[in-house]
Every structure is written in structure tokens, then in C-alpha cells.
């Protein structure tokens, strides 16, 4: 194969490895419990936040530029 093609393939493999590590890190990182819900201008699609208000805990998820919330209960 062409040397430049092999180098390009190696670069793409390195990028994919970095992306995999980043995804693993995001999935395993601990979430901080916040006291105020996110506003619409905060975050990007796929972001997740935990919020405690009035003694209840909610999980907020941003999907297509809008925040959705789920009330969590103790297991």
C-alpha cells in the first residue's frame, strides 16, 4: 500500500482510540449533585445532570436542545 495511506489509517486508528477512552471516561465519571436545574442555554445534547431540590433528586438529560427530567427514588 501507499505510505501516505498507511499513515492516514494509523492516524484514524489513534483518533478512534482517543475517542473510545473519552467515552469510557465520561461513562465512568462521578456526577456532582447540583442545587439548581440547568437552563435551556446550558449543556449539549447527551449531557446528564443530577439536581437535588426540595428533598427530591432528579436526573436531567438534554435531548435535541431540550432538557428532560426524571425523578429518582431510593432503591
C-alpha positions in Angstrom: 0.0 0.0 0.0 0.9 3.6 -0.4 2.9 5.0 2.6 0.6 8.1 2.9 -2.5 5.8 3.0 -0.9 3.7 5.8 -0.1 6.8 7.8 -3.6 8.1 7.3 -5.1 4.8 8.5 -2.7 4.8 11.6 -3.8 8.4 12.4 -7.5 7.4 12.2 -6.9 4.4 14.5 -5.2 6.7 17.0 -8.2 9.1 16.9 -10.7 6.3 17.4 -8.6 5.0 20.4 -8.7 8.5 21.9 -12.5 8.7 21.3 -13.0 5.3 23.0 -11.0 6.4 26.0 -13.0 9.7 26.3 -16.3 7.8 26.1 -15.2 5.4 28.8 -14.1 8.3 31.0 -17.4 10.1 30.6 -19.4 7.0 31.3 -17.4 6.1 34.4 -17.0 9.6 35.9 -19.0 10.5 39.0 -21.7 13.1 38.7 -21.9 16.1 41.1 -25.3 16.7 42.5 -26.3 20.3 41.8 -28.8 22.5 43.6 -30.3 24.3 40.6 -31.8 22.8 37.4 -30.0 23.5 34.1 -31.4 26.3 31.9 -32.0 25.8 28.2 -28.8 27.5 27.1 -26.6 25.2 29.2 -25.2 21.9 28.0 -25.3 19.9 24.8 -27.4 17.0 23.6 -26.5 13.9 25.6 -25.4 15.8 28.7 -26.7 14.4 32.0 -27.0 16.3 35.3 -28.2 15.4 38.8 -30.2 18.0 40.7 -31.5 17.9 44.3 -34.3 20.3 45.1 -36.9 20.2 47.9 -35.5 16.9 49.2 -36.0 15.2 45.8 -33.3 14.1 43.3 -33.8 14.5 39.6 -31.8 13.3 36.6 -31.8 15.8 33.8 -30.9 14.7 30.2 -30.5 17.1 27.3 -32.0 15.8 24.1 -32.2 17.8 20.9 -31.6 21.1 22.7 -34.2 20.5 25.4 -33.8 19.3 29.0 -35.9 16.4 30.3 -36.1 15.3 33.9 -36.8 12.0 35.7 -37.5 11.9 39.4 -35.2 9.4 41.1 -36.3 7.3 44.1 -34.3 5.4 46.7 -33.8 1.7 45.8 
